[in-house]
């Protein structure tokens, strides 16, 4: 809810603005428009510039990731070639081919010396481990320290079925996929493959070559120094290798889902209060994901000069726009002052046309519009006078209906007949209903009464008619109690009920039923009077709605009163067919039917 002090302050400012001259208003509004457009333009410029920079950096980032991918592929190809050299070594083949024989120990020593020479001369290889088909380790060389196995049999390794399925091809696993226990704080990437007999091409063992994690990081270290970026490698199994500590709030799942199957993608993420550009590339050959994370504040440094240049041009344009605003306001307001001088007669209540020379511009259209408005006002005044006459006549008709002589005569005639017949109870009921009818309908001269009071008038009227016509008339009410406090013009429903009785039911010569309903529907009050009488034709309905025929307080007078009171033509609808009765429906918006507070 708006505080009262703010509402008062705003009202005071708005009053002062409305009282300013047009020239001052034009300059103020142009100034506000200038501030608004500059703010929007600055925002859009920043957003567009950030997007362009982001797209460019994204492209550069993806290109960098492609270069990293090439370097890592080259690294792995090099290690793969070393692995081929090892498995092709005659001593290695003999050792794995002749496991369990007497020369096994001699072959193991030869192979061990060969592997030591290889690892010492090749920085990319930290250690080499050779196993037989039965999982026994036959040779192990490691520059740091020989690592013990964490599984009893190789077939218990998580990668066993993957590597055997490749029949000599290699797979990559971080820290040997758990087969070897790494030293504390160290990490390595293991190239694992089946060793086949070169003669029979049948598996004779397994090879694990460990690549230092530092060697993998060095493959892309030189490409990740710009923009304070960090590179993350995610293996096929979800393990990570990074040149810097990984950001704990980095949401890689969002990155991959946003990619929607693409080989590369870039998104912006908020991490630790800073915005980062996160890009990734699928390394198809290795089935790894290469991810780069670049802080946006590093990117924005390059666009600051462009921002200052843009600000200078905006400032110059603003000065020119302010000067143009002053000239435009004077050019526009001068002919308006001339037009105002010609309109002074309206202040004295004289509605006359303006006659000044103007062009076909907006001022000329304003003059023509003013003259048309004067003509419409004159027509409206004439219409209001006519409507007031009709309204006063309808009010006189209401007063006349309140003291209907023939209604009183018929009622008293019925009273006298009942009294002579000794039916004192019915005499009492009739007199009581008649008194209540006139007490409420007169209502101290008030024109507006509540729905509850109007329904009481109708019930009294129907009670009187039931006593008069005995079994020829019955009625029932279907009233939503929520409608009782709402107010309508008095004697609206009673004429409709009277019309249903005398023009609907009595012409049939048979007993009839009148149903009265009142309900709330959405934001409207719905009042319905329905009878099962003779009904009406479409032509008769049209004649009544158009007010044709003799006038009177009946249905036509009620329709006219409703139209004048609610200032609408569709406040009452008639639905009827010959022989099927008639339904009269009054629809009043709730905002037009204020509650009485009862």
C-alpha atoms as one frame of an Amber mdcrd trajectory, in Angstrom:
protein
   0.000   0.000   0.000   1.303   3.491  -0.906   2.185   5.596   2.189  -0.047
   8.635   2.711   2.887  11.051   2.799   4.052   9.826  -0.588   0.536  10.081
  -2.025   0.235  13.679  -0.747   3.668  14.564  -2.134   2.816  13.060  -5.523
  -0.560  14.857  -5.617   1.149  18.173  -4.838   3.748  17.679  -7.583   1.079
  16.629 -10.085  -1.079  19.702  -9.280   1.907  21.990  -9.823   2.717  20.289
 -13.117  -0.851  20.649 -14.352  -0.855  24.344 -13.521   2.318  25.063 -15.497
   2.137  26.663 -18.909   2.381  24.381 -21.923   5.854  25.632 -22.841   7.147
  24.686 -19.385   5.353  21.326 -19.557   6.895  20.564 -22.954  10.381  21.300
 -21.670   9.858  19.248 -18.491   8.389  16.301 -20.364  11.122  16.462 -22.995
  13.685  16.500 -20.206  12.071  13.480 -18.549  11.870  11.796 -21.943  15.542
  12.604 -22.491  16.499  11.067 -19.148  14.322   8.033 -19.852  15.660   7.474
 -23.370  19.255   7.967 -22.248  18.732   5.480 -19.429  17.098   2.947 -21.734
  19.710   3.529 -24.444  22.524   3.130 -21.936  20.975  -0.033 -20.601  20.456
  -1.449 -24.090  23.944  -0.390 -25.150  25.475  -2.077 -22.131  23.372  -5.194
 -22.704  24.113  -5.348 -26.438  27.775  -4.544 -25.926  28.029  -7.186 -23.206
  26.292  -9.680 -25.462  28.579  -8.917 -28.414  31.640  -9.093 -26.200  30.334
 -12.307 -24.684  29.736 -13.816 -28.124  33.194 -12.796 -29.319  34.849 -14.076
 -26.165  32.731 -17.225 -26.446  34.050 -17.788 -29.954  37.628 -17.147 -28.819
  37.063 -19.371 -25.797  35.741 -22.231 -27.926  38.664 -21.806 -30.337  41.015
 -21.982 -27.354  39.257 -25.130 -26.204  39.725 -26.609 -29.672  43.466 -25.837
 -29.449  43.583 -27.461 -26.024  41.771 -30.456 -27.467  44.398 -30.732 -30.202
  47.220 -30.506 -27.661  45.685 -33.167 -25.425  45.012 -35.410 -28.441  48.653
 -34.964 -29.471  49.752 -35.801 -25.918  47.621 -38.923 -25.830  48.709 -39.960
 -29.325  52.338 -39.636 -28.218  51.758 -41.775 -25.129  49.767 -44.224 -27.254
  52.724 -44.544 -29.609  54.981 -45.271 -26.627  52.503 -47.928 -25.506  52.705
 -49.509 -28.967  56.498 -49.515 -28.722  56.276 -51.276 -25.347  53.790 -53.940
 -26.428  55.849 -54.557 -29.584  59.021 -55.104 -27.560  60.164 -58.718 -27.956
  61.034 -59.080 -24.258  57.577 -57.799 -23.242  55.916 -60.237 -25.634  58.026
 -63.150 -24.359  57.393 -62.268 -20.732  53.605 -62.114 -21.113  53.491 -65.042
 -23.546  55.543 -67.371 -21.329  54.140 -66.594 -17.896  54.915 -69.209 -15.285
  57.983 -70.698 -17.052  61.628 -70.729 -15.942  62.752 -67.829 -18.101  59.989
 -65.609 -16.693  62.268 -63.989 -14.106  64.950 -63.290 -16.726  62.398 -61.693
 -19.041  61.013 -59.608 -16.196  64.453 -58.159 -15.468  65.003 -57.321 -19.137
  61.597 -55.690 -19.410  62.111 -53.737 -16.176  65.432 -52.294 -17.420  63.731
 -51.355 -20.713  60.849 -49.606 -18.933  63.217 -47.726 -16.598  65.144 -46.341
 -19.573  61.871 -45.357 -21.241  60.340 -43.546 -18.262  63.583 -41.703 -17.450
  63.835 -40.402 -20.994  60.130 -39.588 -21.429  58.657 -36.887 -19.102  55.151
 -37.714 -20.352  55.303 -41.149 -18.733  55.396 -41.434 -14.963  54.990 -45.179
 -14.687  54.301 -48.375 -16.654  52.575 -51.482 -15.242  52.265 -54.817 -17.045
  49.865 -57.560 -15.950  49.185 -61.053 -17.210  45.777 -62.286 -18.208  45.327
 -63.757 -14.752  45.857 -60.328 -13.167  49.398 -61.034 -11.897  51.750 -58.083
 -12.099  54.902 -58.941 -14.055  56.581 -55.567 -14.404  56.123 -52.203 -12.724
  58.259 -49.060 -13.129  57.270 -45.679 -11.597  59.378 -42.503 -11.296  57.753
 -41.544  -8.011  57.136 -44.912  -6.363  55.660 -48.175  -7.493  52.005 -48.121
  -6.625  50.261 -51.088  -5.083  47.100 -52.450  -6.595  43.762 -51.856  -4.896
  42.038 -54.903  -6.461  42.912 -58.575  -6.236  42.089 -59.468  -9.822  42.102
 -57.210 -12.841  38.676 -58.476 -13.863  37.360 -56.788 -10.694  38.419 -53.410
 -12.096  35.609 -51.059 -13.174  37.164 -50.670 -16.623  37.944 -54.382 -17.254
  35.043 -55.083 -19.631  35.498 -51.745 -21.430  39.146 -52.388 -22.262  38.693
 -56.049 -23.230  35.874 -55.082 -25.552  38.268 -52.827 -27.492  40.627 -55.789
 -28.222  43.778 -53.715 -28.150  42.418 -50.196 -28.222  43.096 -47.947 -25.242
  40.911 -46.217 -22.677  41.742 -43.308 -20.370  40.972 -43.292 -16.667  41.905
 -40.871 -13.908  44.173 -42.544 -11.330  43.880 -45.892 -13.195  40.173 -46.044
 -12.427  40.948 -47.235  -8.902  43.176 -50.164  -9.924  46.331 -48.504  -8.469
  46.511 -46.624  -5.208  47.975 -43.125  -5.892  50.311 -41.363  -3.485  48.671
 -38.736  -1.306  48.199 -35.431  -3.170  49.173 -36.856  -6.576  47.003 -37.523
  -9.570  47.627 -39.043 -12.968  45.816 -40.075 -16.127  46.133 -43.757 -16.971
  46.228 -45.125 -20.510  44.993 -48.713 -20.229  44.960 -51.313 -23.003  45.029
 -55.037 -23.692  48.396 -56.439 -24.882  47.879 -58.897 -27.742  50.255 -61.568
 -28.940  51.791 -60.168 -32.155  51.708 -63.607 -33.729  48.232 -64.840 -32.781
  46.545 -61.520 -31.935  45.181 -63.134 -28.776  45.202 -61.260 -25.435  48.262
 -62.094 -23.310  48.100 -59.286 -20.723  47.273 -55.698 -19.782  49.258 -52.465
 -19.786  48.718 -49.335 -17.646  50.764 -46.241 -18.501  50.414 -43.370 -16.015
  50.669 -39.809 -17.382  51.429 -37.184 -14.692  48.515 -34.805 -14.060  50.993
 -31.944 -14.360  51.881 -33.066 -17.896  48.198 -32.955 -18.885  47.787 -29.473
 -17.346  50.958 -28.268 -19.113  49.321 -29.217 -22.416  46.980 -26.259 -22.051
  48.702 -24.058 -19.459  49.997 -21.641 -22.071  46.567 -21.233 -23.648  44.655
 -20.359 -20.474  46.595 -17.388 -19.101  44.454 -14.651 -20.725  41.432 -13.199
 -18.854  42.357 -15.051 -15.632  40.606 -18.100 -17.038  40.648 -21.590 -15.600
  40.449 -24.792 -17.630  38.674 -27.920 -16.376  38.827 -31.345 -17.988  35.957
 -33.701 -17.189  36.600 -37.301 -18.044  34.012 -39.693 -19.417  33.442 -40.962
 -15.867  32.894 -37.448 -14.469  36.324 -36.975 -12.850  37.995 -33.532 -13.063
  41.442 -32.241 -13.980  42.023 -28.482 -13.603  44.819 -25.918 -13.842  43.311
 -24.087 -10.831  41.125 -25.158  -7.897  37.612 -25.852  -9.160  34.853 -23.364
  -8.289  32.502 -25.182  -5.867  29.394 -23.278  -7.095  29.987 -24.052 -10.773
  26.854 -25.700 -12.190  28.055 -27.865 -15.076  24.695 -29.638 -15.399  23.069
 -26.339 -16.374  25.815 -25.836 -18.977  25.323 -29.272 -20.513  21.513 -29.069
 -20.480  21.605 -25.627 -22.117  23.826 -27.053 -24.873  20.946 -29.315 -25.980
  23.254 -31.861 -27.623  25.658 -29.365 -29.254  29.386 -30.098 -29.347  30.172
 -26.684 -27.841  28.278 -24.052 -25.880  28.689 -20.978 -23.662  26.485 -19.586
 -20.885  26.771 -16.995 -18.102  26.730 -18.135 -14.471  26.796 -16.270 -11.162
  29.471 -17.788  -8.917  30.393 -16.304  -5.560  28.862 -12.928  -6.449  30.809
 -12.662  -9.727  29.555 -13.321 -13.258  31.509 -15.871 -15.287  31.440 -16.907
 -18.931  31.444 -20.706 -18.902  32.235 -22.493 -22.204  32.716 -26.136 -23.013
  33.734 -28.393 -25.890  33.147 -32.101 -26.371  36.422 -33.853 -27.153  35.039
 -36.472 -29.531  38.160 -38.630 -29.672  38.721 -38.824 -25.933  35.020 -38.483
 -25.026  36.037 -35.845 -22.490  34.543 -32.397 -21.885  36.865 -29.384 -21.870
  35.498 -26.436 -19.879  36.762 -22.871 -19.539  35.608 -20.389 -16.871  36.332
 -16.672 -17.485  35.263 -13.846 -15.081  33.179 -11.169 -16.841  34.876  -8.299
 -15.034  38.029  -9.224 -16.938  36.115  -8.952 -20.213  34.557  -5.575 -19.343
  37.945  -3.872 -19.051  38.267  -3.851 -22.840  34.904  -2.096 -23.349  35.433
   0.816 -20.959  36.931   3.073 -23.640  33.929   2.446 -25.880  31.638   3.304
 -22.977  33.334   6.677 -22.476  33.083   7.481 -26.178  29.383   6.573 -26.183
  28.809   8.748 -23.085  30.425  11.743 -24.835  28.138  11.425 -27.869  25.068
  11.035 -25.642  26.041  14.202 -23.731  26.414  16.224 -26.959  23.066  14.930
 -28.266  21.422  15.821 -24.970  22.575  19.440 -25.170  21.297  19.719 -28.747
  17.985  18.110 -27.773  17.438  20.551 -24.883  18.066  23.519 -27.186  15.674
  22.066 -29.754  13.047  21.511 -27.050  12.997  25.214 -26.190  12.524  26.214
 -29.839   9.826  23.591 -30.425   7.858  24.611 -27.315   7.759  28.244 -28.457
   6.797  27.277 -31.992   3.924  25.110 -30.771   2.545  27.249 -27.941   2.356
  30.581 -29.817  -0.636  29.636 -32.026  -2.264  27.924 -29.031  -2.233  31.243
 -27.156  -4.037  32.849 -30.091  -6.624  30.062 -30.036  -7.177  30.471 -26.274
  -7.972  34.140 -26.689 -10.771  33.193 -29.069 -12.222  30.676 -26.574 -12.729
  33.085 -23.669 -16.506  33.056 -24.279 -16.791  29.531 -22.878 -15.722  30.811
 -19.443 -18.845  33.009 -19.464 -21.116  30.096 -20.429 -21.421  31.165 -24.056
 -20.886  28.133 -26.310 -19.933  29.703 -29.638 -17.779  28.486 -32.479 -14.194
  29.776 -32.784 -13.388  31.667 -35.959  -9.645  32.237 -36.431  -7.397  31.628
 -39.430  -5.325  28.467 -39.109  -3.612  26.035 -41.424  -4.259  22.330 -41.812
  -1.887  21.451 -38.998  -2.720  20.192 -35.510  -3.795  23.679 -34.375  -6.294
  23.778 -37.216  -7.519  20.330 -36.247  -7.783  21.501 -32.637  -9.923  24.447
 -33.740 -12.149  22.205 -35.848 -12.395  19.696 -33.037 -13.325  22.456 -30.606
 -16.068  23.673 -32.920 -17.407  20.122 -33.302 -17.306  19.774 -29.517 -19.354
  22.979 -29.112 -21.965  21.592 -31.507 -22.069  18.293 -29.609 -22.377  20.136
 -26.289 -25.331  22.078 -27.637 -26.955  18.822 -28.781 -26.162  17.209 -25.421
 -27.737  20.092 -23.511 -30.864  19.737 -25.604 -30.905  15.979 -24.988 -30.413
  16.450 -21.236 -33.363  18.822 -21.124 -35.500  16.273 -22.979 -34.304  13.428
 -20.707 -35.123  15.452 -17.604 -38.634  16.018 -18.905 -39.057  12.285 -19.518
 -37.625  11.474 -16.087 -39.949  13.925 -14.337 -42.911  12.461 -16.215 -41.860
   8.965 -15.167 -41.659  10.140 -11.564 -45.178  11.525 -11.841 -46.268   8.160
 -13.230 -44.705   6.465 -10.195 -46.622   8.773  -7.871 -49.771   8.060  -9.810
 -49.117   4.320  -9.503 -48.665   4.664  -5.768 -52.213   5.915  -5.404 -53.853
   3.988  -8.235 -57.577   4.634  -7.767 -58.716   1.481  -9.523 -56.282  -0.652
  -7.509 -57.622   0.854  -4.289 -61.214   0.503  -5.485 -60.776  -3.151  -6.417
 -59.039  -3.887  -3.152 -61.692  -2.213  -1.003 -64.390  -3.932  -3.050 -62.746
  -7.257  -2.240 -62.557  -6.264   1.437 -66.264  -5.447   1.571 -67.182  -8.709
  -0.119 -65.050 -10.727   2.280 -66.470  -8.843   5.267 -70.056  -9.563   4.200
 -69.118 -13.211   3.785 -67.737 -13.276   7.311 -64.194 -14.158   6.192 -62.583
 -11.900   8.772 -59.169 -13.567   8.672 -58.785 -12.863   4.965 -60.067  -9.299
   5.511 -57.345  -8.826   8.093 -54.662 -10.280   5.826 -55.767  -8.115   2.904
 -55.839  -4.865   4.902 -52.457  -5.677   6.484 -50.892  -6.400   3.080 -52.420
  -3.211   1.596 -51.085  -1.075   4.448 -47.595  -2.605   4.163 -47.695  -2.118
   0.387 -48.337   1.634   0.623 -46.096   2.135   3.640 -43.048   0.780   1.818
 -43.884   2.136  -1.655 -44.395   5.696  -0.383 -41.150   5.359   1.671 -41.049
   9.023   2.745 -40.674  10.129  -0.859 -37.354   8.312  -1.404 -36.821   7.145
  -4.994 -34.186   4.482  -4.126 -34.965   1.500  -1.890 -33.231  -1.773  -1.067
 -33.956  -5.052  -2.835 -35.420  -6.357   0.430 -37.965  -3.515   0.505 -38.824
  -3.922  -3.181 -39.411  -7.648  -2.666 -41.627  -6.860   0.336 -43.758  -4.594
  -1.896 -44.044  -7.409  -4.449 -45.016  -9.975  -1.787 -47.702  -7.643  -0.390
 -49.020  -6.990  -3.879 -49.183 -10.720  -4.701 -50.836 -11.467  -1.331 -53.570
  -8.981  -2.164 -54.039 -10.476  -5.647 -54.053 -14.032  -4.304 -56.838 -13.142
  -1.904 -58.765 -11.502  -4.745 -58.307 -14.254  -7.323 -58.206 -17.233  -4.922
 -56.714 -20.268  -6.666 -56.149 -18.521  -9.991 -52.699 -17.250  -8.924 -49.700
 -18.705  -7.125 -46.137 -17.482  -6.836 -42.763 -18.521  -5.466 -39.519 -16.655
  -4.712 -35.927 -17.766  -5.354 -33.838 -15.106  -3.642 -30.096 -15.062  -2.906
 -29.955 -13.369   0.519 -26.780 -11.540  -0.488 -28.837  -9.233  -2.765 -30.976
  -7.765   0.037 -28.749  -4.732   0.864 -28.333  -3.604  -2.781 -30.497  -0.669
  -3.907 -32.636  -0.044  -7.015 -35.318   2.485  -8.012 -38.542   1.728  -6.155
 -41.537   0.094  -7.854 -39.423  -1.653 -10.491 -40.415  -5.267  -9.855 -44.081
  -4.610  -8.946 -45.031  -3.302 -12.419 -43.337  -6.347 -13.979 -45.325  -8.675
 -11.693 -48.514  -6.745 -12.489 -47.787  -7.078 -16.209 -47.229 -10.834 -15.768
 -50.572 -11.148 -13.973 -52.836  -9.050 -16.187 -51.176  -9.545 -19.599 -49.710
 -13.011 -19.087 -51.757 -15.224 -16.776 -55.315 -13.787 -16.741 -55.768 -13.893
 -20.564 -55.275 -17.696 -20.401 -58.372 -18.126 -18.215 -56.475 -20.743 -16.206
 -54.495 -20.733 -12.923 -50.944 -19.476 -13.358 -47.632 -19.199 -11.558 -45.340
 -16.182 -11.209 -41.698 -16.885 -10.281 -39.452 -14.118  -8.945 -35.681 -14.624
  -8.639 -32.756 -12.451  -7.519 -29.084 -13.444  -7.547 -25.530 -12.186  -7.883
 -23.635 -13.244 -11.007 -19.988 -12.173 -11.285 -20.152  -8.362 -10.975 -23.865
  -7.968 -11.773 -27.213  -8.091  -9.937 -29.771 -10.218 -11.822 -33.547  -9.795
 -11.160 -36.008 -12.094 -12.973 -39.815 -12.198 -13.231 -41.197 -15.258 -15.058
 -44.805 -16.308 -15.761 -46.403 -19.246 -17.567 -49.011 -17.125 -19.336 -49.887
 -16.472 -22.974 -46.460 -15.160 -23.960 -45.631 -12.605 -26.690 -44.534 -12.539
 -30.302 -41.203 -11.112 -31.463 -43.046  -8.170 -33.018 -44.801  -7.407 -29.723
 -41.486  -7.584 -27.827 -39.836  -5.235 -30.336 -42.745  -2.776 -30.018 -42.448
  -2.739 -26.215 -38.656  -2.297 -26.267 -38.952   0.580 -28.769 -41.678   2.279
 -26.683 -44.330   2.135 -29.368 -48.044   2.285 -28.537 -49.845   4.071 -25.745
 -47.736   5.142 -22.794 -48.385   4.250 -19.173 -46.778   3.111 -16.030 -46.774
  -0.529 -17.015 -43.973  -2.400 -18.688 -43.044   0.411 -21.134 -42.841   2.998
 -18.369 -40.632   0.737 -16.258 -38.277   0.103 -19.176 -37.988   3.841 -19.814
 -37.322   4.559 -16.119 -34.566   1.943 -16.023 -32.944   3.281 -19.176 -32.899
   6.832 -17.884 -31.763   5.882 -14.377 -28.912   3.585 -15.473 -28.132   5.434
 -18.723 -28.156   2.286 -20.837 -30.553   0.673 -23.306 -29.922  -2.949 -22.328
 -30.832  -2.940 -18.659 -33.958  -5.091 -19.257 -34.358  -8.056 -21.593 -37.577
  -9.850 -22.616 -37.622 -13.539 -23.556 -40.990 -14.918 -24.668 -42.853 -17.111
 -27.157 -46.598 -17.353 -27.725 -48.062 -19.990 -25.388 -44.770 -20.453 -23.480
 -44.888 -17.614 -20.966 -42.615 -14.603 -20.566 -39.325 -13.963 -18.741 -38.274
 -10.398 -17.857 -34.638  -9.988 -16.733 -33.098  -6.863 -15.211 -29.266  -6.757
 -15.184 -27.661  -4.075 -13.001 -23.865  -3.714 -12.507 -23.028  -3.967  -8.791
 -21.174  -0.662  -8.960 -24.518   0.942  -9.928 -26.388  -0.778  -7.044 -24.701
   0.550  -3.900 -25.491  -1.335  -0.701 -27.832   0.314   1.787 -25.754  -0.773
   4.815 -28.647  -2.664   6.369
